[in-house]
């Protein structure tokens, strides 16, 4: 993994320049993450200085980061009343299954009618959950001929719930399926 500190590094595939990386950019991450051979040749375009990390050190940093994240997630789960009845062992198993996902403001987490395959725990931020509701009103009144007239009015509304840190969602859909 190379971090371009100063200068410009060209990326060549079969002696054809396909990209240029400049100061502040990173190149070579994919090969380290996937344990693959290099798929391109890098050449300094001008006098350049790079910082690099070896494959072994990269793995150690990633492992350390993952351990810290698991500990942070375990501590977070302990603060949520829903999980308070779980043993440390179960909480640890649950923590190892958690997958972090970041969303930008306004980005859709999931759409209505998508298959329910995930349970979400909101770690940071807030989520606006839109729940479509169908309301049906029935009115009945007598007519002059002694019969009853029935009128049904159906309308749909969207109920909006704001979820905050530590709240979870997606569980009711999973249970229904």
C-alpha positions as a LaTeX table, in Angstrom:
\begin{tabular}{lrrr}
\hline
Residue & $x$ (\AA) & $y$ (\AA) & $z$ (\AA) \\
\hline
Unk1 & 0.00 & 0.00 & 0.00 \\
Unk2 & 1.47 & 3.33 & $-1.03$ \\
Unk3 & 0.40 & 6.75 & 0.18 \\
Unk4 & 1.56 & 9.49 & $-2.16$ \\
Unk5 & 3.11 & 12.14 & 0.07 \\
Unk6 & 4.53 & 14.35 & $-2.65$ \\
Unk7 & 4.73 & 14.14 & $-6.44$ \\
Unk8 & 2.83 & 12.02 & $-8.94$ \\
Unk9 & 2.81 & 8.26 & $-9.56$ \\
Unk10 & 1.65 & 6.81 & $-12.87$ \\
Unk11 & $-0.17$ & 3.48 & $-13.07$ \\
Unk12 & 0.66 & 1.36 & $-16.12$ \\
Unk13 & $-0.97$ & $-1.80$ & $-17.43$ \\
Unk14 & 0.91 & $-3.44$ & $-20.33$ \\
Unk15 & 2.99 & $-0.25$ & $-20.66$ \\
Unk16 & $-0.15$ & 1.87 & $-21.14$ \\
Unk17 & $-0.73$ & 4.63 & $-18.61$ \\
Unk18 & $-4.19$ & 4.16 & $-17.09$ \\
Unk19 & $-4.10$ & 6.53 & $-14.09$ \\
Unk20 & $-2.06$ & 9.02 & $-12.12$ \\
Unk21 & $-2.06$ & 9.34 & $-8.34$ \\
Unk22 & $-1.05$ & 12.57 & $-6.64$ \\
Unk23 & $-0.25$ & 13.78 & $-3.11$ \\
Unk24 & $-2.80$ & 12.52 & $-0.58$ \\
Unk25 & $-3.99$ & 9.59 & $-2.69$ \\
Unk26 & $-3.50$ & 5.89 & $-1.95$ \\
Unk27 & $-2.66$ & 3.11 & $-4.39$ \\
Unk28 & $-2.22$ & $-0.65$ & $-3.92$ \\
Unk29 & $-4.91$ & $-1.28$ & $-1.31$ \\
Unk30 & $-6.85$ & $-3.84$ & $-3.33$ \\
Unk31 & $-3.86$ & $-6.15$ & $-3.77$ \\
Unk32 & $-3.18$ & $-6.14$ & $-0.03$ \\
Unk33 & $-6.80$ & $-6.69$ & 0.96 \\
Unk34 & $-7.32$ & $-9.52$ & $-1.53$ \\
Unk35 & $-3.83$ & $-11.04$ & $-1.20$ \\
Unk36 & $-3.32$ & $-10.73$ & $-4.96$ \\
Unk37 & $-0.31$ & $-10.13$ & $-7.13$ \\
Unk38 & 0.16 & $-6.62$ & $-8.45$ \\
Unk39 & $-2.08$ & $-5.89$ & $-11.44$ \\
Unk40 & $-0.16$ & $-2.81$ & $-12.62$ \\
Unk41 & 3.24 & $-1.17$ & $-12.65$ \\
Unk42 & 3.78 & 2.11 & $-10.77$ \\
Unk43 & 6.25 & 4.72 & $-12.04$ \\
Unk44 & 7.18 & 8.09 & $-10.58$ \\
Unk45 & 6.06 & 10.79 & $-13.03$ \\
Unk46 & 8.10 & 13.47 & $-11.28$ \\
Unk47 & 10.32 & 13.46 & $-8.22$ \\
Unk48 & 8.04 & 11.86 & $-5.65$ \\
Unk49 & 7.97 & 10.71 & $-2.06$ \\
Unk50 & 5.66 & 7.92 & $-0.92$ \\
Unk51 & 4.90 & 6.28 & 2.40 \\
Unk52 & 4.26 & 2.57 & 2.35 \\
Unk53 & 3.12 & $-0.21$ & 4.65 \\
Unk54 & 4.05 & $-3.87$ & 4.30 \\
Unk55 & 1.41 & $-6.58$ & 3.85 \\
Unk56 & 2.10 & $-7.97$ & 7.33 \\
Unk57 & 1.83 & $-4.56$ & 9.01 \\
Unk58 & $-1.33$ & $-3.82$ & 7.01 \\
Unk59 & $-2.92$ & $-7.06$ & 8.30 \\
Unk60 & $-1.90$ & $-6.25$ & 11.89 \\
Unk61 & $-3.38$ & $-2.75$ & 11.65 \\
Unk62 & $-6.64$ & $-4.11$ & 10.21 \\
Unk63 & $-6.86$ & $-6.83$ & 12.90 \\
Unk64 & $-6.21$ & $-4.26$ & 15.63 \\
Unk65 & $-8.86$ & $-1.96$ & 14.18 \\
Unk66 & $-11.38$ & $-4.83$ & 14.02 \\
Unk67 & $-10.71$ & $-5.77$ & 17.65 \\
Unk68 & $-11.17$ & $-2.16$ & 18.77 \\
Unk69 & $-14.39$ & $-1.91$ & 16.77 \\
Unk70 & $-15.73$ & $-5.15$ & 18.32 \\
Unk71 & $-14.97$ & $-3.86$ & 21.83 \\
Unk72 & $-16.65$ & $-0.55$ & 21.02 \\
Unk73 & $-19.72$ & $-2.36$ & 19.63 \\
Unk74 & $-19.90$ & $-4.68$ & 22.65 \\
Unk75 & $-19.83$ & $-1.67$ & 24.98 \\
Unk76 & $-22.54$ & 0.00 & 22.85 \\
Unk77 & $-24.83$ & $-3.09$ & 22.90 \\
Unk78 & $-24.60$ & $-3.22$ & 26.69 \\
Unk79 & $-26.25$ & 0.24 & 26.80 \\
Unk80 & $-29.35$ & $-0.93$ & 24.90 \\
Unk81 & $-32.09$ & $-2.31$ & 27.19 \\
Unk82 & $-33.28$ & $-4.80$ & 24.53 \\
Unk83 & $-29.97$ & $-6.68$ & 24.83 \\
Unk84 & $-29.63$ & $-6.42$ & 28.63 \\
Unk85 & $-30.85$ & $-9.99$ & 29.20 \\
Unk86 & $-28.19$ & $-11.54$ & 26.98 \\
Unk87 & $-25.14$ & $-13.18$ & 28.50 \\
Unk88 & $-21.65$ & $-11.83$ & 27.75 \\
Unk89 & $-21.08$ & $-14.82$ & 25.49 \\
Unk90 & $-24.21$ & $-14.14$ & 23.45 \\
Unk91 & $-23.42$ & $-10.44$ & 23.25 \\
Unk92 & $-19.94$ & $-11.33$ & 22.03 \\
Unk93 & $-21.36$ & $-13.62$ & 19.31 \\
Unk94 & $-23.80$ & $-10.90$ & 18.29 \\
Unk95 & $-21.00$ & $-8.34$ & 18.17 \\
Unk96 & $-18.92$ & $-10.55$ & 15.87 \\
Unk97 & $-21.84$ & $-10.68$ & 13.42 \\
Unk98 & $-22.36$ & $-6.92$ & 13.26 \\
Unk99 & $-21.47$ & $-5.23$ & 9.97 \\
Unk100 & $-20.97$ & $-1.47$ & 9.99 \\
Unk101 & $-22.71$ & 0.50 & 7.25 \\
Unk102 & $-22.62$ & 4.26 & 6.83 \\
Unk103 & $-25.36$ & 6.29 & 5.17 \\
Unk104 & $-25.28$ & 9.85 & 3.92 \\
Unk105 & $-28.07$ & 12.25 & 4.85 \\
Unk106 & $-31.15$ & 11.41 & 2.77 \\
Unk107 & $-29.78$ & 8.07 & 1.55 \\
Unk108 & $-32.35$ & 5.24 & 1.60 \\
Unk109 & $-31.55$ & 2.47 & 4.10 \\
Unk110 & $-34.20$ & 0.16 & 2.62 \\
Unk111 & $-37.36$ & 0.53 & 0.57 \\
Unk112 & $-40.84$ & $-0.70$ & 1.32 \\
Unk113 & $-41.54$ & $-4.17$ & $-0.13$ \\
Unk114 & $-37.85$ & $-5.14$ & $-0.24$ \\
Unk115 & $-37.21$ & $-8.59$ & 1.26 \\
Unk116 & $-36.52$ & $-8.27$ & 4.99 \\
Unk117 & $-33.03$ & $-9.67$ & 5.42 \\
Unk118 & $-31.40$ & $-7.30$ & 7.90 \\
Unk119 & $-31.92$ & $-6.03$ & 11.41 \\
Unk120 & $-30.51$ & $-2.54$ & 11.98 \\
Unk121 & $-29.15$ & $-1.04$ & 15.20 \\
Unk122 & $-28.63$ & 2.70 & 14.97 \\
Unk123 & $-25.19$ & 3.42 & 16.41 \\
Unk124 & $-24.87$ & 7.10 & 15.48 \\
Unk125 & $-27.16$ & 9.64 & 13.89 \\
Unk126 & $-30.88$ & 9.46 & 13.32 \\
Unk127 & $-33.19$ & 7.75 & 10.85 \\
Unk128 & $-36.56$ & 8.87 & 9.59 \\
Unk129 & $-38.77$ & 5.79 & 9.27 \\
Unk130 & $-41.80$ & 6.19 & 7.07 \\
Unk131 & $-44.61$ & 3.75 & 7.83 \\
Unk132 & $-47.48$ & 3.67 & 5.34 \\
Unk133 & $-50.84$ & 3.18 & 7.07 \\
Unk134 & $-54.19$ & 2.46 & 5.54 \\
Unk135 & $-57.16$ & 3.99 & 7.32 \\
Unk136 & $-60.67$ & 2.86 & 6.64 \\
Unk137 & $-63.75$ & 4.72 & 7.89 \\
Unk138 & $-67.20$ & 3.17 & 7.62 \\
Unk139 & $-70.29$ & 5.28 & 7.93 \\
Unk140 & $-73.77$ & 3.84 & 8.16 \\
Unk141 & $-77.07$ & 5.70 & 8.14 \\
Unk142 & $-80.75$ & 4.78 & 7.63 \\
Unk143 & $-82.50$ & 5.56 & 4.38 \\
Unk144 & $-86.17$ & 6.47 & 3.85 \\
Unk145 & $-87.04$ & 2.93 & 2.77 \\
Unk146 & $-85.85$ & 1.49 & 6.11 \\
Unk147 & $-82.58$ & 0.11 & 4.81 \\
Unk148 & $-79.08$ & 1.08 & 5.80 \\
Unk149 & $-76.69$ & 2.87 & 3.52 \\
Unk150 & $-73.02$ & 2.04 & 4.02 \\
Unk151 & $-70.14$ & 4.14 & 2.79 \\
Unk152 & $-66.53$ & 3.12 & 3.22 \\
Unk153 & $-63.75$ & 5.65 & 2.80 \\
Unk154 & $-60.19$ & 4.40 & 2.54 \\
Unk155 & $-57.18$ & 6.62 & 2.64 \\
Unk156 & $-53.50$ & 6.11 & 3.09 \\
Unk157 & $-51.20$ & 8.16 & 5.23 \\
Unk158 & $-47.51$ & 8.00 & 6.02 \\
Unk159 & $-46.65$ & 7.87 & 9.70 \\
Unk160 & $-43.15$ & 9.21 & 10.36 \\
Unk161 & $-41.04$ & 8.01 & 13.27 \\
Unk162 & $-37.61$ & 9.44 & 14.11 \\
Unk163 & $-35.19$ & 6.85 & 15.46 \\
Unk164 & $-32.10$ & 7.86 & 17.46 \\
Unk165 & $-28.90$ & 6.25 & 18.77 \\
Unk166 & $-29.43$ & 2.80 & 20.29 \\
Unk167 & $-32.80$ & 2.22 & 18.65 \\
Unk168 & $-33.29$ & $-0.59$ & 16.19 \\
Unk169 & $-35.50$ & $-1.32$ & 13.24 \\
Unk170 & $-36.13$ & $-3.99$ & 10.62 \\
Unk171 & $-36.88$ & $-6.55$ & 13.32 \\
Unk172 & $-40.66$ & $-6.58$ & 12.85 \\
Unk173 & $-40.32$ & $-7.28$ & 9.11 \\
Unk174 & $-37.93$ & $-10.19$ & 9.77 \\
Unk175 & $-40.30$ & $-11.70$ & 12.34 \\
Unk176 & $-43.27$ & $-11.39$ & 9.91 \\
Unk177 & $-41.36$ & $-13.16$ & 7.12 \\
\hline
\end{tabular}
